Amino acid sequence: MTGFFLWADQMINNLNTGESVLPSGNVRAYRRRTEIKRIKPLLCLLLMALCVLSTSSFAAQCLYVSSYHAGYEWNDGIERGIESTLEDKCELDKFYMDTKRNTSPEFAQKKAKAAKEYIEKTSPDVVIACDDNASKYLVKPYYKDAALPFAFCGINWTVEEYGYPYSNVTGMIEVAPILPLLKLIQDVIEDPVEGIYLSADVLTEHKDYERYRRSYEAQGVTLHGKFVNTLDDWKREYIDAQRYDFIVLNNNSGIHDWNKLDAKDVALKHSKTLTVTNYDWMMPYSMLAMTKLPEEQGEWAAQIALAIIDGQAPVNIPVIVNRRWNIYVNPNLVERSKIRIPAHIMHKAIKIEN
């Protein structure tokens, strides 16, 4: 690359001094100077274009490997954070493992192998691995302490299962505001003792539930888990859960026949007990939410990628957890349920119209 720029510089210097840049031959000096004047502007433009093309071909290459699929709302937010941070700084490529809609280990292993082959084919400078399955099936088996650097994000609660950090891997852990959410519940419901955790029947939701259950149990609150695969099962459990002190409505992703209008209709007709969630897209069916910001995960992973490109070693960048939350309220559901939300919560919460 350096040789190319030295050659270009010499060519322009030759033009400026009137020396021949064409093969020498029996040509009069006058004709040579005339031809040089004619081709000089064109040659300069050509050299500039070649410089631009050569520079762009050596731009840093970043690959985003998502455990899930494009269109999954949480990961779309992570992707927005990555794109906004890397814009004009790194060429971003994407690979989707699609393991939210295809939950078998065999499918995940197959997609991880395909991701590995894609990495070998495209040779990115750094890889951003999003959510647990990318780490479980791709990074840990194939790239532990390898030369290729990785930045992870979206891993729920702990990285113990993967043994992070590696010499080539660091990132941000995704932690839900479990105890702050319980404090929110206790601000609304006096002395709650028993609740339901209702969610899709997928690996990450079972993992989340165990964290909730243990944390709430330590505070003297019992939390039962209900995991469903269909909208009909969700509706049945939602209606049955009205007899508890509160309902934690976690993720609907993984319920393949989900219908927003049907679910919202059930919530409007049957909500009597307090419903809370950690996801803003569950707000049409929930009264209150305390949510993580997916963009925070993407922004941090992208900042790590840029630091690595600038020469930082991943091992020198600490693993951290997310630190930002939003509070939402659904006034329509609150009004229908006759539940009173304290003024200090209503004042700072983002209002969602049902």
Phi and psi in degrees as a GROMACS rama.xvg file:
@    title "Ramachandran Plot"
@    xaxis  label "Phi"
@    yaxis  label "Psi"
@TYPE xy
-61.9321  -39.4501  THR-2
-61.2478  -35.9522  GLY-3
-62.7613  -45.2263  PHE-4
-68.6782  -35.1259  PHE-5
-63.1665  -41.5188  LEU-6
-63.2892  -43.8396  TRP-7
-62.8667  -41.6456  ALA-8
-63.0345  -41.2021  ASP-9
-65.9296  -38.9951  GLN-10
-60.2521  -45.1734  MET-11
-68.9552  -37.2282  ILE-12
-61.776  -40.5319  ASN-13
-61.5783  -41.1649  ASN-14
-63.9276  -41.7812  LEU-15
-66.6478  -30.7318  ASN-16
-91.5483  -3.69492  THR-17
82.3359  9.83937  GLY-18
-75.9595  151.897  GLU-19
-71.5855  132.521  SER-20
-106.309  1.09858  VAL-21
-101.198  162.23  LEU-22
-55.2536  134.709  PRO-23
-68.4698  150.369  SER-24
-169.921  -170.354  GLY-25
-82.2004  72.0382  ASN-26
-124.061  134.988  VAL-27
-63.7532  147.884  ARG-28
-59.0282  -36.5616  ALA-29
-63.8071  -47.1917  TYR-30
-64.2538  -36.1313  ARG-31
-63.963  -45.1167  ARG-32
-64.4809  -37.2843  ARG-33
-63.7839  -44.0002  THR-34
-67.9454  -36.1954  GLU-35
-61.7475  -44.4766  ILE-36
-59.7106  -36.9767  LYS-37
-72.5129  -38.5966  ARG-38
-92.4842  -13.2144  ILE-39
-56.3656  -49.4431  LYS-40
-60.5601  -41.6871  PRO-41
-65.8366  -41.444  LEU-42
-67.2779  -38.36  LEU-43
-61.536  -43.6212  CYS-44
-62.4446  -41.0818  LEU-45
-62.5736  -43.9302  LEU-46
-63.3132  -40.0942  LEU-47
-63.7319  -42.3124  MET-48
-63.0637  -41.9775  ALA-49
-64.008  -37.565  LEU-50
-61.4445  -45.4188  CYS-51
-62.8784  -47.0671  VAL-52
-63.7789  -41.3113  LEU-53
-66.5928  -39.5665  SER-54
-65.2961  -45.0132  THR-55
-66.0591  -32.0281  SER-56
-68.7677  -16.926  SER-57
-104.377  12.6819  PHE-58
-65.8016  152.517  ALA-59
-63.6494  143.11  ALA-60
-114.396  123.136  GLN-61
-114.69  136.676  CYS-62
-116.826  127.593  LEU-63
-100.433  117.064  TYR-64
-107.48  111.48  VAL-65
-95.912  136.173  SER-66
-65.8049  -22.7278  SER-67
-115.392  -144.988  TYR-68
-126.23  155.399  HIS-69
-64.4094  134.197  ALA-70
106.994  -14.2837  GLY-71
-77.4325  120.413  TYR-72
-59.0846  -43.5244  GLU-73
-62.3203  -47.7519  TRP-74
-71.2306  -27.1419  ASN-75
-62.0277  -36.4407  ASP-76
-67.2282  -42.0989  GLY-77
-59.031  -43.6415  ILE-78
-63.0607  -38.1316  GLU-79
-61.9733  -40.6772  ARG-80
-63.1444  -39.5903  GLY-81
-65.067  -48.7504  ILE-82
-62.4234  -43.3697  GLU-83
-67.1222  -32.4729  SER-84
-78.8382  -36.6422  THR-85
-87.2348  -8.31817  LEU-86
-51.6936  126.306  GLU-87
65.4547  8.76924  ASP-88
-117.448  -25.785  LYS-89
-155.272  134.626  CYS-90
-72.974  122.847  GLU-91
-103.292  124.573  LEU-92
-112.669  161.453  ASP-93
-137.457  144.644  LYS-94
-139.498  127.688  PHE-95
-110.136  125.148  TYR-96
-83.9282  -22.3443  MET-97
60.7761  38.8035  ASP-98
-92.5428  3.43038  THR-99
-79.73  -37.7319  LYS-100
-89.8887  -17.8449  ARG-101
-127.432  99.5351  ASN-102
-95.7887  -2.07667  THR-103
-74.0688  145.356  SER-104
-59.4808  -34.1262  PRO-105
-63.4984  -40.8829  GLU-106
-65.4151  -42.9283  PHE-107
-62.9908  -41.2633  ALA-108
-63.384  -40.9802  GLN-109
-64.2703  -44.0943  LYS-110
-69.2564  -33.7699  LYS-111
-65.6069  -39.4848  ALA-112
-64.7375  -39.708  LYS-113
-64.7129  -38.3206  ALA-114
-64.3058  -41.5219  ALA-115
-60.4409  -44.6996  LYS-116
-63.5607  -36.4342  GLU-117
-68.0529  -39.2437  TYR-118
-61.7406  -44.627  ILE-119
-64.6167  -31.9622  GLU-120
-75.0183  -39.7484  LYS-121
-97.9205  -17.6791  THR-122
50.5397  61.0635  SER-123
-68.3286  158.303  PRO-124
-77.75  -31.5124  ASP-125
-152.808  148.455  VAL-126
-119.114  133.465  VAL-127
-101.513  116.619  ILE-128
-106.22  118.511  ALA-129
-108.561  130.184  CYS-130
74.707  169.105  ASP-131
-61.4954  -44.4414  ASP-132
-65.8572  -29.9926  ASN-133
-64.317  -37.5927  ALA-134
-75.2063  -41.3153  SER-135
-67.4207  -43.1773  LYS-136
-103.335  -18.0027  TYR-137
-112.229  -59.2885  LEU-138
-69.2081  -52.3797  VAL-139
-62.2812  -47.806  LYS-140
-71.094  -32.139  PRO-141
-111.972  -22.5006  TYR-142
-131.593  17.9664  TYR-143
-63.7295  122.645  LYS-144
55.9628  30.6224  ASP-145
-84.8266  177.719  ALA-146
-73.4056  -33.8661  ALA-147
-72.4035  124.605  LEU-148
-81.506  147.014  PRO-149
-129.815  145.658  PHE-150
-120.082  123.144  ALA-151
-102.316  158.853  PHE-152
-155.353  164.044  CYS-153
76.0743  10.7037  GLY-154
-81.6329  126.981  ILE-155
-79.8117  121.758  ASN-156
75.3821  -51.7153  TRP-157
-152.206  152.655  THR-158
-110.665  12.8807  VAL-159
-56.7674  -38.4415  GLU-160
-60.1052  -28.4562  GLU-161
-103.3  -8.90681  TYR-162
73.8952  19.0105  GLY-163
-66.9962  152.997  TYR-164
-84.2244  154.947  PRO-165
-98.6462  174.739  TYR-166
-63.623  -24.1128  SER-167
-114.737  10.9004  ASN-168
-138.157  132.613  VAL-169
-152.215  174.928  THR-170
168.302  -157.193  GLY-171
-121.414  129.69  MET-172
-85.4061  143.605  ILE-173
-99.0599  114.438  GLU-174
-121.116  126.578  VAL-175
-80.5229  150.753  ALA-176
-79.6392  70.5524  PRO-177
-61.7778  -57.1374  ILE-178
-70.5025  -38.3109  LEU-179
-59.7793  -35.0721  PRO-180
-66.9834  -40.6542  LEU-181
-62.4951  -40.4022  LEU-182
-60.3382  -38.4294  LYS-183
-62.8728  -44.1728  LEU-184
-60.4089  -44.4463  ILE-185
-69.4642  -23.9414  GLN-186
-70.8702  -24.8725  ASP-187
-97.5994  -44.3714  VAL-188
-109.059  122.928  ILE-189
-72.7726  121.567  GLU-190
52.4363  57.5536  ASP-191
-67.141  139.069  PRO-192
-122.695  -18.6665  VAL-193
-149.537  129.609  GLU-194
-138.743  174.61  GLY-195
-120.438  138.488  ILE-196
-108.535  110.016  TYR-197
-111.779  124.205  LEU-198
-158.208  173.129  SER-199
-68.6325  152.345  ALA-200
-87.9997  73.8332  ASP-201
-131.834  161.792  VAL-202
-54.0091  -49.8903  LEU-203
-64.3783  -30.4128  THR-204
-71.7143  -36.7325  GLU-205
-64.4226  -39.6549  HIS-206
-63.1868  -44.9131  LYS-207
-62.1299  -44.6736  ASP-208
-58.7192  -42.4841  TYR-209
-61.3249  -37.4889  GLU-210
-64.6698  -47.1331  ARG-211
-59.0081  -49.4074  TYR-212
-58.3659  -48.054  ARG-213
-66.3202  -41.4034  ARG-214
-65.6933  -42.0856  SER-215
-72.0131  -36.7492  TYR-216
-60.7069  -38.7333  GLU-217
-64.6082  -20.1678  ALA-218
-99.9757  10.021  GLN-219
81.8372  18.7933  GLY-220
-117.456  129.079  VAL-221
-90.6047  131.505  THR-222
-125.433  121.243  LEU-223
-95.7383  147.018  HIS-224
-105.137  133.603  GLY-225
-129.237  122.803  LYS-226
-123.433  129.807  PHE-227
-130.089  159.217  VAL-228
-113.464  -17.6003  ASN-229
-126.41  159.482  THR-230
-64.2208  -39.4797  LEU-231
-59.709  -42.0441  ASP-232
-64.7969  -40.5254  ASP-233
-62.0459  -45.1248  TRP-234
-62.0639  -43.4959  LYS-235
-61.3239  -45.6842  ARG-236
-68.7797  -35.8251  GLU-237
-62.2416  -45.6604  TYR-238
-66.3917  -43.6446  ILE-239
-64.7213  -32.2724  ASP-240
-70.7578  -9.32482  ALA-241
-65.1442  -12.9203  GLN-242
-83.4698  -7.05519  ARG-243
-91.5169  173.115  TYR-244
-70.9457  -32.3192  ASP-245
-160.804  163.011  PHE-246
-128.295  128.246  ILE-247
-95.3013  109.282  VAL-248
-91.5359  100.337  LEU-249
-88.0678  -139.664  ASN-250
-81.1326  138.182  ASN-251
-93.5166  -6.87893  ASN-252
-70.0142  122.282  SER-253
118.647  -14.9552  GLY-254
-89.832  99.7788  ILE-255
-70.2178  -25.4471  HIS-256
-102.086  26.353  ASP-257
-58.5522  135.179  TRP-258
-131.008  115.09  ASN-259
-59.3063  -43.1552  LYS-260
-65.7151  -43.1133  LEU-261
-63.8778  -44.4635  ASP-262
-65.0667  -41.0147  ALA-263
-65.3792  -37.9265  LYS-264
-62.2241  -42.3505  ASP-265
-62.5601  -42.9777  VAL-266
-63.0727  -43.2233  ALA-267
-65.7041  -35.3994  LEU-268
-81.6959  -30.8177  LYS-269
-118.5  -4.65533  HIS-270
-68.647  115.908  SER-271
-126.677  -30.2505  LYS-272
-103.536  163.723  THR-273
-67.2184  127.481  LEU-274
-114.055  132.26  THR-275
-132.116  162.351  VAL-276
-154.365  166.222  THR-277
-107.357  5.39635  ASN-278
-125.412  130.094  TYR-279
-66.7508  -28.8018  ASP-280
-75.1003  -7.2891  TRP-281
-91.9906  3.87229  MET-282
-66.6701  -27.2242  MET-283
-61.3083  -17.5295  PRO-284
-116.956  3.98541  TYR-285
-126.622  154.463  SER-286
-88.6144  -40.766  MET-287
-133.29  151.838  LEU-288
-143.001  144.483  ALA-289
-125.02  110.306  MET-290
-116.993  146.985  THR-291
-73.224  164.483  LYS-292
-109.472  111.946  LEU-293
-60.8842  -33.4115  PRO-294
-59.4076  -32.4665  GLU-295
-60.8337  -41.5889  GLU-296
-61.6001  -47.0809  GLN-297
-66.7046  -40.8241  GLY-298
-62.6486  -43.2874  GLU-299
-67.7702  -43.804  TRP-300
-60.4557  -40.3725  ALA-301
-67.509  -37.7422  ALA-302
-63.8339  -37.7465  GLN-303
-62.5252  -44.229  ILE-304
-57.6876  -44.0329  ALA-305
-66.747  -37.8083  LEU-306
-64.0309  -39.6194  ALA-307
-64.2454  -43.4356  ILE-308
-60.487  -34.3429  ILE-309
-79.4248  -1.06359  ASP-310
113.373  -1.41695  GLY-311
-73.7959  139.969  GLN-312
-84.4953  133.908  ALA-313
-53.6802  -35.3051  PRO-314
-63.6512  -20.0619  VAL-315
-91.6845  -0.196314  ASN-316
-107.813  115.879  ILE-317
-70.0081  150.194  PRO-318
-75.2648  130.918  VAL-319
-129.56  173.446  ILE-320
-113.842  159.715  VAL-321
-65.2755  155.51  ASN-322
-133.359  1.44801  ARG-323
-119.534  141.576  ARG-324
-134.778  154.261  TRP-325
-121.095  149.12  ASN-326
-113.604  132.862  ILE-327
-123.811  153.992  TYR-328
-137.746  144.011  VAL-329
-108.959  92.9156  ASN-330
-58.5087  -33.8483  PRO-331
-63.9269  -48.9512  ASN-332
-66.1529  -38.6889  LEU-333
-60.3871  -45.7095  VAL-334
-63.7767  -42.5019  GLU-335
-66.0693  -32.6447  ARG-336
-81.8081  -15.2429  SER-337
69.3261  13.3993  LYS-338
-80.238  137.948  ILE-339
-97.5563  120.648  ARG-340
-95.897  127.221  ILE-341
-55.9072  148.734  PRO-342
-61.3877  -35.8356  ALA-343
-67.1552  -27.4404  HIS-344
-76.9706  -46.4347  ILE-345
-59.413  -35.0711  MET-346
-66.9438  -40.8247  HIS-347
-95.7378  -8.44869  LYS-348
-80.6549  148.43  ALA-349
-79.8551  125.646  ILE-350
-82.1174  130.602  LYS-351
-115.474  124.251  ILE-352
-85.5286  130.421  GLU-353
